[in-house]
Amino acid sequence: MNNSNVSTVDSKPTEPRCQPKTLYRNPVTPEFKNINVIFEQSIQISITIPIKEEHKLTCAWLRQEIADRVNEDLQMRPGKKPLCSELTLQAMPQNLLLDYWLSLPNKTVSVLEDDQTLYAKPVQASKQSPVKSTNVSLQNFDILSKIGWGGFSTVYLGKFKRFLEID
């Protein structure tokens, strides 16, 4: 018998390799939802949500997850770009009810469809209010009638007086 064809197997156990957990969607039995996010038309993010967990995940979680991923992408780009702390989300195609739902932090992400596309925008605090802050009092109105009164207040029907501002 020729022993040259016999191979020896090392009985030493090998250590399992650490591989990143990859989520795959099975088209026959969907176990995951894919949410596509576009941020300022330059960053595209894909978020995979397990169907079993979607009732536990909130819109606040989704906005934070998107902000974290956008910030990771922005940090890898050359040049200093401001990081996002808060985002607003809009559905594409336009859906005002879904946009409102996404603005509520405690609502679940279960209403999102598979392969839903969202457009994310950073919330920017306005530097200057378009309306001048002035104190409004009864002297700013022509009182037409008294509508009602109570223990804490009186309600009047009035017409706002328009004042001309001369510079």
ABEGO torsion letter per residue (X at the ends): XBAAABBBBBABBBBBBBBBBBBBBBAABBABBBBBBBBGGABBBBBBBBAAAAAABBAAAAAAAAAAAAAAAAAABBEBBBBBABBBBBBOBBBAAAAAAAABAABBAAABBBGBBBBBBBBBBBABBABBBBBBBAAABBBABBABBBAABBBBBBBBBBBBBBX
